Amino acid sequence: MGRRAVGLLFHPSFLTHDTGAGHPERPERLEAICEHLRRTECWQNLTHLDPPRASREMLALVHPSHYIDAIERACRQGPTALDPDTIASPGSWEAALRAVGAVTTAIDQLLDGSLNAAFCAVRPPGHHALADRATGFCLFNNVAIGARYAQRRHRLARILIVDWDVHHGNGTQAIFYDDPSVFYFSTHQFPFYPGTGARQEIGRGAGAGWTLNVPLPQGSGDAELLRAFQEELVPKALTFAPELVLISAGFDAHRDDPLAGLAATETGYAELTRIVRGIVDRSCRGRIVSVLEGGYDLRALGASVEAHLRELMA
């Protein structure tokens, strides 16, 4: 088999989302990823795509109109603190629209056969965004909108969301908590921000059993993450038989990351990617859309994204 066609979706507007001096979720994160990748052959082997702006109709697949209006207003009037950690600036609206547009465009490219996989190097991140509240650096829930878009636009019945960010994706979990058509799996440091993601949080009603949290204690590293993926994710995912896999790809579980206390490595991220790729190869013809969430040590972030992309292309 030849190299898989993998897309990289990035737009300069992502650098204009201004979170203010000293904020860890800063434009330099994306600059570090691009600069690192340009020094490798990965850069030439990726399909580079400019994401369009998402429409309000796309945002409304997850977020109510009053919330969309409030975020637009906060951005226009910014800088505005939406919570102690979450900033809306004049450049944030364009960035947020194109972040969602990156995910929906990647899904379109996968479903029409142009790509096998895609990585969306976006800001602001998304997995802490609730349907009606911005939290944890996040304005709109990029991955959640992508899942709903794949279901509505492409008529997919089952979506798997894999979240390996060090922080639990409380927004994504809440949005799909009672929905059996979306299987949400998360590994994360626990107890830790945002306080959700306990083992007993398994979904509700028709969605019971389709939320699977594997909380990990501080100091856990590659071995613990790989065990969670191999022993818990793989059998459950193969039973679920997803038609598309979305990864909330935070790289802040890295041992060098300043915001948390797990001990993953670049090698570990490559192995996690390989495991997820094995699932999609068996159930959905290799379809993976990976979306950047956290990751705040610039060297570790660039190296981890490279390791991730190499496995997507393999």
VOGU-3710 file (C-alpha; in Angstrom, 3 decimals, decimal comma):
1> mgrravgllf> 0,000/0,000/0,000  1,295/3,490/-0,854  1,389/6,472/1,426  -2,029/7,602/2,592  -3,268/10,985/1,434  -3,347/13,172/4,542  -4,543/16,759/4,585  -3,263/19,619/6,720  -5,844/22,334/7,246  -4,497/25,659/8,458
11> hpsflthdtg> -5,346/29,328/7,945  -3,442/32,506/8,934  -6,539/33,789/10,730  -5,868/31,221/13,459  -2,913/33,391/14,487  -5,166/36,448/14,959  -7,140/34,903/17,830  -5,510/37,062/20,499  -5,713/35,647/24,009  -3,405/38,260/25,543
21> aghperperl> 0,101/38,350/26,953  1,087/35,306/28,983  -1,841/33,137/27,947  -0,751/29,532/27,275  -3,133/29,100/24,319  -1,199/31,447/22,055  -0,516/31,852/18,328  3,031/30,560/18,744  1,584/27,074/19,182  0,570/26,883/15,527
31> eaicehlrrt> 3,725/28,629/14,381  5,756/25,993/16,233  3,839/23,162/14,536  4,322/24,611/11,049  7,977/25,492/11,591  8,696/22,010/12,906  6,898/20,269/10,050  8,648/22,420/7,429  11,946/20,930/8,598  10,703/17,430/7,761
41> ecwqnlthld> 9,597/15,670/4,584  6,113/15,468/6,099  5,461/19,034/4,938  5,846/18,159/1,250  3,885/14,940/1,624  0,794/16,608/3,116  -2,101/17,980/1,097  -2,380/21,617/2,212  -5,899/23,042/2,337  -7,231/26,482/3,282
51> pprasremla> -10,398/26,093/5,331  -13,402/28,291/4,503  -15,572/30,065/7,047  -18,250/27,858/8,529  -21,798/29,051/8,032  -24,056/29,961/10,918  -26,131/26,914/9,951  -23,118/24,724/10,670  -22,564/26,327/14,067  -26,276/25,875/14,820
61> lvhpshyida> -25,939/22,101/14,490  -24,647/22,266/18,082  -24,960/25,825/19,399  -28,236/27,796/19,822  -28,561/31,022/17,860  -28,510/33,263/20,946  -25,145/31,797/21,915  -23,705/32,250/18,405  -24,867/35,877/18,480  -23,297/36,400/21,894
71> ieracrqgpt> -19,933/35,017/20,779  -19,939/37,168/17,645  -20,760/40,234/19,709  -18,043/39,454/22,271  -15,476/39,068/19,500  -16,476/42,307/17,770  -16,294/44,208/21,063  -13,214/42,360/22,331  -10,976/41,671/23,951  -13,627/40,130/26,208
81> aldpdtiasp> -13,096/37,571/28,970  -15,858/34,985/28,623  -14,557/33,172/31,688  -11,253/33,496/33,585  -9,406/31,493/30,908  -11,380/32,131/27,725  -10,832/35,267/25,666  -12,692/36,615/22,634  -10,787/39,179/20,550  -11,596/40,999/17,283
91> gsweaalrav> -9,691/38,300/15,378  -11,383/35,435/17,182  -14,596/35,391/15,148  -12,834/34,747/11,835  -10,551/32,200/13,467  -13,445/30,380/15,125  -15,451/30,192/11,909  -12,489/28,831/9,977  -11,650/26,358/12,748  -15,083/24,818/12,307
101> gavttaidql> -14,708/25,143/8,529  -11,466/23,167/8,706  -13,241/20,223/10,326  -16,217/20,209/7,957  -13,952/20,584/4,907  -11,781/17,708/6,087  -14,891/15,543/6,492  -16,028/16,434/2,965  -12,586/15,551/1,579  -12,598/12,182/3,325
111> ldgslnaafc> -16,119/11,298/2,293  -15,534/12,131/-1,380  -12,328/10,074/-1,398  -9,880/12,953/-1,904  -8,127/12,227/1,418  -7,670/9,243/3,709  -7,131/11,343/6,826  -6,698/14,955/7,877  -5,188/17,033/10,661  -6,800/20,383/11,444
121> avrppghhal> -4,221/22,728/12,990  -6,747/25,162/14,413  -7,281/27,797/17,083  -9,338/28,341/19,171  -9,669/24,761/20,417  -13,100/23,307/21,063  -13,675/20,357/23,357  -14,503/22,373/26,501  -17,161/24,448/24,707  -20,647/23,547/25,903
131> adratgfclf> -23,633/24,089/23,640  -24,353/27,426/25,313  -21,177/28,348/27,223  -17,562/29,112/26,350  -15,051/27,568/28,764  -11,471/26,318/28,887  -10,069/28,429/25,997  -12,889/27,201/23,702  -15,595/29,185/21,862  -17,301/26,656/19,553
141> nnvaigarya> -17,020/22,883/19,853  -15,215/22,116/16,599  -15,333/18,327/16,898  -18,953/18,199/18,040  -20,040/20,353/15,106  -18,016/18,087/12,826  -19,814/15,012/14,128  -23,242/16,554/13,612  -22,208/17,805/10,174  -21,095/14,314/9,122
151> qrrhrlaril> -24,432/12,933/10,256  -26,579/15,607/8,581  -24,590/16,298/5,398  -23,234/12,814/4,729  -25,894/10,684/6,472  -23,409/8,817/8,634  -25,089/6,893/11,408  -22,254/6,313/13,916  -19,375/8,619/14,846  -16,549/7,802/17,261
161> ivdwdvhhgn> -14,846/10,716/19,036  -11,496/9,856/20,630  -10,221/12,532/23,022  -6,653/12,101/24,288  -6,209/15,666/25,552  -4,933/15,738/29,135  -8,092/17,624/30,138  -11,467/15,918/29,922  -13,642/17,179/27,059  -16,592/18,173/29,200
171> gtqaifyddp> -18,285/20,070/26,388  -18,157/17,199/23,924  -19,338/14,712/26,517  -22,285/16,893/27,538  -23,409/17,476/23,951  -23,634/13,753/23,179  -24,339/12,337/26,644  -27,765/10,947/25,747  -26,994/10,170/22,084  -26,247/6,547/21,094
181> svfyfsthqf> -25,102/7,603/17,600  -21,902/9,208/18,951  -19,449/7,172/21,041  -17,254/9,499/23,126  -14,020/8,029/24,549  -11,619/10,025/26,708  -8,351/9,487/28,532  -7,371/12,367/30,818  -5,675/13,300/34,055  -8,063/13,010/36,996
191> pfypgtgarq> -8,835/14,705/39,317  -8,010/17,765/37,261  -9,621/20,572/35,271  -12,531/20,699/34,428  -13,545/18,226/37,141  -15,622/15,960/34,903  -14,714/12,621/33,357  -15,136/10,193/36,239  -15,345/6,510/35,400  -19,036/6,362/36,343
201> eigrgagagw> -19,972/8,982/33,726  -21,166/6,583/31,028  -23,977/8,408/29,259  -27,680/8,771/29,942  -30,900/7,328/28,571  -30,448/5,980/25,056  -26,811/7,077/25,218  -25,983/5,011/28,295  -22,850/2,976/27,615  -21,612/5,185/24,769
211> tlnvplpqgs> -19,527/7,515/26,916  -16,349/5,815/28,130  -13,974/7,708/30,417  -10,605/6,362/31,499  -9,369/8,794/34,166  -5,645/8,535/34,860  -3,692/9,622/37,935  -0,930/12,189/37,747  2,317/10,642/36,494  0,670/8,179/34,104
221> gdaellrafq> 2,508/7,857/30,809  2,624/5,915/27,565  2,050/2,503/29,138  -1,153/3,541/30,910  -2,505/5,385/27,865  -1,778/2,478/25,530  -3,401/0,019/27,913  -6,554/2,146/28,017  -6,712/2,305/24,233  -5,949/-1,366/23,622
231> eelvpkaltf> -8,032/-2,893/26,405  -10,968/-0,479/26,611  -11,293/1,563/23,423  -10,595/-1,089/20,789  -13,177/-3,741/21,765  -15,900/-1,175/22,446  -15,171/0,729/19,219  -15,244/-2,400/17,077  -18,623/-3,294/18,573  -19,855/0,233/17,831
241> apelvlisag> -18,504/0,033/14,225  -18,045/3,765/13,541  -18,335/5,189/10,048  -15,989/8,072/10,887  -13,492/8,749/13,674  -12,812/12,253/14,971  -9,829/12,777/17,285  -9,712/15,614/19,781  -5,940/15,676/19,525  -4,565/17,520/22,496
251> fdahrddpla> -0,857/16,993/23,059  -0,740/18,334/26,609  -0,454/14,883/28,169  3,214/15,105/27,071  5,723/14,811/29,906  7,155/18,263/29,044  3,832/20,104/29,036  3,645/22,879/31,668  -0,131/22,734/32,268  -0,564/19,154/33,450
261> glaatetgya> 1,042/16,125/35,020  0,908/13,136/32,681  4,043/11,727/31,051  3,284/10,794/27,440  5,977/10,995/24,757  6,070/11,463/20,993  6,444/7,692/20,677  3,310/7,258/22,744  1,303/9,571/20,496  2,480/7,603/17,473
271> eltrivrgiv> 1,295/4,388/19,127  -2,077/5,872/20,061  -2,518/6,980/16,450  -1,627/3,509/15,229  -4,260/1,959/17,478  -6,964/4,365/16,273  -5,891/3,803/12,679  -6,371/0,070/13,239  -9,954/0,719/14,314  -10,782/2,851/11,289
281> drscrgrivs> -9,103/0,458/8,880  -11,427/-2,280/10,133  -14,632/-0,301/10,397  -14,656/2,835/8,233  -12,115/2,634/5,429  -9,444/4,597/7,239  -11,455/7,781/7,789  -9,848/9,905/10,527  -10,179/13,634/11,065  -7,858/14,839/13,807
291> vleggydlra> -8,405/18,268/15,359  -5,898/20,130/17,525  -6,949/20,799/21,099  -4,254/21,437/23,772  -0,465/21,225/23,857  1,564/24,053/25,356  5,254/23,113/25,281  6,239/24,298/21,811  8,991/21,756/21,158  6,922/18,845/22,424
301> lgasveahlr> 3,906/20,031/20,455  5,734/20,157/17,122  7,413/16,791/17,650  4,186/15,127/18,804  2,210/16,414/15,807  4,940/15,088/13,495  4,753/11,654/15,137  0,965/11,702/14,812  1,051/12,684/11,145  3,656/10,068/10,248
311> elma> 1,319/7,373/11,555  -1,656/8,838/9,708  0,374/8,737/6,480  1,862/5,268/7,000
//
